[in-house]
């Protein structure tokens, strides 16, 4: 068996595996960010305290607005990068394309980091309060609302980790000659 005839087949299999992995990670990044945004957009709870009606929605706090919109932006841009990845999966991409993927993934990771960290901080205050600032914990009264927000934040962190894997993959491919 000739060594030259084996090498191209192995390279094609590696490229196919690389492309499939990238498409899968991009799909899951889209799915997690979109699901997280939808959970936040639809999350609402009404409760009665002392005979008065109180409601909790994402629009009550600018941090959760930022979180919801950031996840929706990440979902839309993830969908675009997924479509581009699928469209170019049949042919090998050059280093420049992978560099653009690297930049895209890096920006998405930074956006998801900011959104997830901000929502985590507000979620912590909602769960535990801050006695020094005079903020009371609301999760005792809005348990379902807080639980859904927790799920959304967890999905957002999972999306962040997917983008970290994509950053590593894109940087490796952009440096290969």
N, C-alpha and C positions, 0 to 999 in steps of 0.2 A: 504494500500500500504506500502510495506516494504521500509525503508529508505536505506538499503543497495542496493536494486535493482535500485534505482533512481540515486545514486551517480556515478556508472560507466558510465551510459549513458550520464550524464552531463559532465563528464570528457572527454568522447570521442567527444562530440559536441564541447567542448572548444578546444581540441587538433586540431580538424578539422578546426575550425575557425582560430586558431593560425597559422596553417600550410598554409591555404589559404591566409591569410593576408601576411605572410612572402613571399610566392611565388609571390603574386601580387606585393609587394614592390620590390622584386628582379627583376621581369620582367620590371617594370617601370624604375628602376635604369639602367638596361641594355639598354632599349630603349632610355632613355634620353642621356646617355653618348655616345652611338653609333651614335645617330642623331647629337649630338653636334660635334663629331669628323668628321662626313661626311660633315657637313656644312662647317667646317673650311677647310677640305681637298679640297673641290670643290670650295671654294670661291676665285674668282679672278675678278678683274676689271681693265680695261685699259681705260685711259683717256688721252686727249691731252691738254697740257698746253704750251702756247707760241710756238706752232708749233712742240713741241716734244712729243713723246709718253712715258707715264709712266704707269707702272702696279703695282698692289698691290696683293700679295698673302701671305699665311701664312708663306711661306719659307723666306720672307723678314725679319722676326723678330724672334729671337730665343725664345722669350717668347711665341709666338703663336705656334711655333713648339712644345715646352714643353706642351702647352695647348692641342694641337691636339693629341700628343702621349699619354699624361696622360689620356685623355678621351678614347682613343682606348684601353689602358691597362685596365682601369676601365670597359669598355664594355666587354672585353674578360674574365676578372676575374668574372664579374657579371654573365656572361653566364655560367661559370663553377659552380658558387655557386647556380645558378638557377637550373641547371641540377641536382646537388647534392640534392637540396631541394626537387625537384619533385620526384627523385628516392627514397628518404627516407620519403616521405609524408605519406605513408601507415602505417608505423610503428612509434611508439613514439621514439624519439631520446633521448639519455641520456645527462646529463649535459656537458660532455666533448665535444660532437659535437656542442652544443650551445656555448661553450666557444671558439671553433675554428671559428664558425660563428662570434662571437663577435670580435675576433682578426682580422678576414678578413674585417669585416665591419668598424672597427676602422681604419685600414690601408687605405681602400678605401676612407673613409671620409677625412683622412689627405691628401691623394693625390688630391682629388677633391677640397679641401680647397686651397691647394697651387696653383693648376692650375687655378682655378677660380679667386683667388685674383690677381695672376700675370697678367692674361688676362684683368681683370678689370682695373688694374693700367695702362697698355699700352693702353687700350681702352680709358681711361680718357685722356691720353696725346694725343691720336689721335683725340679726339673730341675737346679738349680745348687748346691743346698745352701747352708749358711751356716757357713763355717769358724770365724768368731768365736763363734758360739753352739754349735759342735760338732755341727751337723746335717749329715748326709751326703746327697748326692743319691741319690734312689731310682729315678729314671727310667732309669738304666743297667740296673737289674735288673727293673724293671716297665715296660718300654717300651710294651706294648700298653695297659696301664692308663692310663699318662700320655697316650698319643695319644688315647684315647677321652675322657679328661677335657678335653683341649685342644679337641676338637670340641664338647663340651658347653658349654664356656666361650665359644667363638666364637659358637655359636648364641644363647647368653644375651645376649651383647653385641649381636647382630643384633636380638634382641627389644627390647633397650633403645633402639636407634636407631629401631625402628618406633614405640615409644611416644613418643619425642621428636617424630616427625612427627605423631602423633595429638594430642599436647599443642598443637602449633602450630595444627593444624586446629580442634580444639575451642575454643581460645582465640579464634581468629578468628570462629568462628560464634557464640560466646557474647557477643561484643561487637557483632555486627551488629544493627541495628535493623530 
